[in-house]
Amino acid sequence: MVFLKLIPMIFYNIVSLLLQPVFWVVMIIIWFQFKRLAKMKSSMFNLPEESIIVPTIVASLYGLLGGFIGSIILVIVGLSILEIGIQYLWILAVGLMLINQRFMCFAYAGGILSLCKYFFGFPEISIPQIMGLVAILHLVEAILILMSGHLGAVPVYVKDKTGKLVGGFSLQKFWPLPIVAMIAMAIPESNAVTDVIKMPEWWPLIKSELVIESENMVYLMMPVIAGLGYGDIALTGHAKQKSLRSAFHLAVYSVILLILAIIATNFYSLSILAALFAPLGHEFIIYLGRRHEFKSEPKYVDTERGIMILDLLNNSPLKRAGLGTGDVILSLNENEVNGYSELEYFLQFTESNFQITYFSDKKKKIHKTLVKRKGFEASLGLIPVPRGYNDSYLDLSNSDGFFQKSFTKVLKRIIK
């Protein structure tokens, strides 16, 4: 198969990117993002700050895998980045971010640019090509979310629809994405081209608009470094369940958009469908996710009996003993505990080893286990669900951009 011949070339181009300074600049940015999350977790729960070396390395490895998969898809589809108008995409995406942070996405910028091209003929871009890029990037994101979106989920306290504090997880991931893009070049038929791989007759799926009579199209590979980010919140279930649901929704969105882009390359009048679906479909999957989290009953809430575990620090005594998220601590050395203060009180009179009775969320039954502390570890590494009076919580509405915040301040002054 002809595409198998391209795999070594794709691999070589991706590896060559690892030696470029721009790749390490992206890695530094990702490192700072993980550092910010670690500090947020530490300050919110007054716990030691965890190391971010492992999360950064894991994210980079998944990013390399995602870049390889994305490159294969880009080559099969046959996108040419010369017709995408990447400079317009970035400028508009950054501008939209100043309005609202979640608009920092090519789905919105690409949709707006495509609509401008469709109705006004500007800028000089190919709607099928730009929509194909948006679809493929989101498909790669869906794959990465499926594989690693739940890893390193940060426990948070948030307010539900009634204003009550509940526990949950902030799913924020960042991946470097070294990909191999294609550049289409038109050359006269009289100019012989050697050392090329002849592609199938049906290729490319999204045709270049640079084709001119008496000219051939030659595609060159060019390595490009990008970055992908994922942000979500899990309130009604485990972080892995949430990431699986999000990955499925995003994959369906990506496949539909890619099909619309392929249709648009053959029927230009239908390209408006892809241009509209890119931002509207993206908004719809965000709506689906939020509706599920805020309309359904939250999982991590205070229980009438015992202490529900929201999260445990790595290598903490309780985690070493086998406890985990969603488990409910019922007693310590046969002393019933119904609050974190009670747990701390009884810990003062225990030896380094003590017995915990708890209800297992996974097995749905009560267990007893021996907790072994290394000496007298001061912290159990326990983050309990909120009891309704905690002051520190994550404000989910605080995603306004610079322009929107400034406008709100001015509006408040006018009203006063």
Buried (B, 14 or more C-beta within 10 A) or exposed (E): EEBEEBEEBBEEBBEEBBEEEEBBEBBEEBBEBBBEBBEBBEEBBEBEEBEBEEBBEBBBEBBBBBBBBBBBBBBBBBBBBBBBBBEBBEEBBEBBBBBBBBBBBBBBBBBBBBBBBBEEEEEEBBBBBBBBBBBBBBBBBBBBBBBBBBBBBBBBBBBBEEEEBBBBBBBBBBBBBBBBBBBBBEEEEEEEEEEEEEBEEEBBBBBBBBEEEEBBBEBEBEBBBBBBEBEBBBBBBBBBEBBBBBBBBBBEBBBBBBEBBBBBBEEEEBBBBBBBBBBEBBEEBBEEBEEBBBEEEBBBBBBEEBBBBBBBBEEBBBBBBEBBBBBBBBBBBEBEBBEBEBBEEBBEEBEEEBBBBBBBBEEEEEBEBEBEBEEEEEEBBBBBBBBEEBEEBBEBEEEBBEBBEEEEEEEEEEEE
